[in-house]
Amino acid sequence: MDLSTSVKVCFKKYATFEGRAQRSEFWYFCLFCLLVGIVTLYIDISVLGYSVEEEYTPLNTIAYLAVFIPSISVTARRLHDIGKSGWWMLLALTGIGIILLIVWYATEGEKKKNRFGIPIKIK
């Protein structure tokens, strides 16, 4: 799966917390979110005249809100792909749990059907 396909799938499944997501879908969407954040922050600072020290800038905040729910849903689907419940993403709230989550996000998904559905096949 490439970047554009991943973004399309994640926005198509905007609030779908069921099913599975491959590693490429998850990581490309993370890359997309990072790039959108950098670009909107750059526009806020250089074009709109906001300061780097400001907590909230308008375009960056709008972009963050636009990708917030799809980010949570693709994360839940990614955890489903390795056989874990989407609720495991709450480990990030502990701080140290982020390390385990990154390892799980990078783990190859189960090749067989699990309780969250059949594996995703990319054509």
C-alpha positions in Angstrom: 0.0 0.0 0.0 1.3 3.4 -0.9 0.9 6.8 0.8 -2.1 8.0 -1.2 -4.0 4.7 -0.9 -3.4 4.6 2.8 -4.7 8.1 3.2 -7.8 7.3 1.1 -8.5 4.1 3.0 -8.1 5.8 6.4 -10.4 8.7 5.5 -12.9 6.3 3.9 -12.9 4.3 7.2 -13.0 7.6 9.1 -14.6 6.1 12.3 -14.4 2.4 11.6 -12.9 0.7 14.6 -13.6 -2.8 13.3 -11.5 -4.8 11.0 -7.8 -4.8 10.5 -5.1 -2.5 9.1 -1.7 -3.5 7.7 1.5 -2.1 8.8 1.9 0.0 5.7 -1.6 1.5 6.1 -0.8 2.5 9.6 2.7 3.9 9.1 1.9 5.7 5.9 -1.0 7.4 7.6 1.3 8.4 10.5 3.7 9.9 7.9 0.8 11.7 6.3 -0.2 13.2 9.7 3.3 14.3 10.4 3.7 16.0 7.0 0.4 17.7 7.3 1.3 18.9 10.8 4.7 20.3 9.5 3.1 22.0 6.5 0.3 23.6 8.4 2.6 24.8 11.2 4.9 26.3 8.6 2.0 28.1 7.0 0.8 29.3 10.3 4.2 30.7 11.2 5.5 32.1 7.9 2.3 33.2 6.2 -0.1 34.0 9.0 2.5 35.4 11.3 2.0 33.2 14.4 4.9 32.5 16.7 6.5 29.1 17.3 5.9 29.6 21.1 2.1 29.8 20.7 0.3 26.8 21.9 -2.4 26.7 19.3 -2.3 28.0 15.7 -5.4 27.9 13.5 -4.4 25.8 10.5 -2.5 23.3 12.6 -5.3 22.9 15.0 -7.8 22.4 12.2 -5.5 19.8 10.6 -5.1 18.0 14.0 -8.8 17.8 14.5 -9.3 16.5 10.9 -7.0 13.6 11.5 -7.7 12.8 15.1 -10.5 10.3 14.7 -9.0 8.5 11.7 -5.7 8.2 13.6 -7.5 6.5 16.5 -9.4 4.2 14.2 -6.4 3.1 12.2 -4.5 2.5 15.4 -7.3 0.3 16.7 -7.4 -1.6 13.4 -3.6 -2.0 13.5 -3.8 -3.6 16.9 -6.6 -5.8 15.7 -4.2 -7.1 12.9 -1.8 -8.5 15.5 -4.7 -10.0 17.6 -4.9 -7.3 20.3 -7.9 -5.2 21.3 -7.9 -1.6 20.2 -8.2 -0.6 23.9 -4.5 -1.4 24.3 -3.7 2.0 22.7 -4.5 3.4 26.1 -1.1 2.1 27.2 0.3 5.3 25.7 -1.2 7.2 28.7 1.4 5.5 31.0 4.3 7.0 29.1 6.4 3.8 29.2 3.7 1.9 27.4 4.6 3.8 24.2 7.6 1.6 23.7 5.5 -1.6 23.7 2.9 0.0 21.4 5.6 0.9 18.9 6.9 -2.6 18.9 3.3 -3.9 18.3 2.7 -1.4 15.5 5.8 -2.7 13.8 4.9 -6.3 14.3 3.7 -8.3 11.3 0.0 -9.0 11.4 -1.4 -12.5 11.8 -1.6 -14.3 8.5 -4.7 -16.2 9.4 -8.2 -15.2 10.4 -8.4 -13.9 13.9 -11.3 -12.7 16.0 -11.2 -9.3 14.3 -11.5 -10.6 10.7 -9.6 -12.0 7.8 -6.2 -10.6 6.8 -6.2 -7.7 4.3 -5.1 -8.6 0.8 -3.5 -5.8 -1.2 -3.8 -6.2 -5.0 
